[in-house]
């Protein structure tokens, strides 16, 4: 599924959730998460996230990516999260990118 174009965090230390959905049929082979990269003053909360680089995502299911703006990050700081599923038969995935920004 599509990711939002932008995700705004209220302040440094704030947490937001992104969901990555595999829209393919549940009969199709699971898709592998080939790329999961976060840039800027943002961190993945690996304890609460179910999306993993190298992990798989069955058809018609979703995984959750919990992101946190680093404590002490400047207001209006920006970064991005990039996700890409590995190509499989019938699926040529494009990288998905969401801009991350701290409001304020």
C-alpha positions as CSV (number, residue, x, y, z in Angstrom):
1,X,0.0,0.0,0.0
2,X,0.9,3.6,-0.4
3,X,2.8,5.4,2.4
4,X,2.0,9.0,3.3
5,X,4.0,11.7,1.6
6,X,4.9,13.3,4.9
7,X,4.8,12.4,8.6
8,X,5.0,15.2,11.1
9,X,6.1,14.7,14.7
10,X,4.9,17.1,17.3
11,X,8.3,17.6,19.0
12,X,11.6,15.9,19.5
13,X,11.1,12.6,21.3
14,X,7.6,12.2,19.8
15,X,6.6,8.8,18.3
16,X,4.6,8.1,15.1
17,X,3.6,4.9,13.4
18,X,3.8,3.9,9.7
19,X,2.1,0.8,8.2
20,X,3.5,-1.0,5.2
21,X,0.9,-3.2,3.5
22,X,1.4,-6.0,1.0
23,X,-1.7,-5.5,-1.3
24,X,-1.1,-8.8,-3.1
25,X,-3.3,-11.8,-2.7
26,X,-2.8,-14.0,0.4
27,X,-2.2,-16.9,-2.1
28,X,0.9,-15.2,-3.5
29,X,4.3,-15.8,-2.0
30,X,5.2,-13.4,0.8
31,X,7.2,-10.3,-0.2
32,X,10.6,-9.7,1.4
33,X,11.5,-6.3,2.8
34,X,14.6,-5.6,0.8
35,X,15.2,-2.0,2.1
36,X,14.3,-0.2,5.3
37,X,16.3,3.0,5.8
38,X,15.7,5.9,8.1
39,X,17.7,9.2,7.8
40,X,17.8,12.4,9.7
41,X,17.3,12.7,13.5
42,X,14.8,9.8,13.5
43,X,15.1,6.3,15.0
44,X,13.2,3.1,14.6
45,X,11.8,1.7,17.8
46,X,12.7,-1.9,17.2
47,X,10.9,-3.1,20.3
48,X,7.5,-1.9,19.0
49,X,8.1,-2.3,15.2
50,X,7.1,-5.4,13.3
51,X,8.7,-4.3,10.0
52,X,12.2,-5.7,9.7
53,X,14.8,-5.3,6.9
54,X,15.1,-8.8,5.4
55,X,11.8,-9.8,7.0
56,X,8.8,-11.0,5.0
57,X,5.3,-9.7,4.6
58,X,2.5,-12.1,3.6
59,X,-0.1,-11.0,1.0
60,X,-3.0,-8.9,2.5
61,X,-1.0,-8.3,5.7
62,X,0.7,-5.2,7.1
63,X,3.7,-4.5,9.4
64,X,4.1,-1.6,11.7
65,X,7.1,0.7,11.8
66,X,7.3,2.8,15.0
67,X,9.5,5.9,14.5
68,X,10.7,8.4,17.0
69,X,12.1,11.9,16.6
70,X,15.5,11.9,18.4
71,X,15.4,13.7,21.8
72,X,17.0,17.1,21.4
73,X,16.4,17.2,17.6
74,X,15.8,20.7,16.3
75,X,12.3,21.9,15.5
76,X,11.6,21.6,11.8
77,X,14.4,19.0,11.3
78,X,13.7,16.7,8.4
79,X,14.6,13.2,7.4
80,X,13.0,10.3,5.5
81,X,12.1,6.7,5.7
82,X,12.6,4.5,2.6
83,X,11.0,1.1,2.2
84,X,11.2,-1.3,-0.7
85,X,9.9,-4.8,-1.2
86,X,12.1,-7.3,-3.1
87,X,11.1,-8.0,-6.7
88,X,9.2,-11.3,-7.1
89,X,7.3,-12.8,-9.9
90,X,4.7,-10.3,-11.0
91,X,5.9,-7.6,-8.6
92,X,8.4,-4.9,-9.5
93,X,8.2,-2.8,-6.4
94,X,9.2,0.8,-6.5
95,X,10.9,2.3,-3.4
96,X,8.4,4.0,-1.1
97,X,9.6,7.2,0.6
98,X,8.0,9.3,3.4
99,X,9.4,12.6,4.4
100,X,9.7,12.9,8.2
101,X,9.5,16.4,9.8
102,X,9.4,17.7,13.3
103,X,6.7,20.4,13.6
104,X,7.2,23.5,15.6
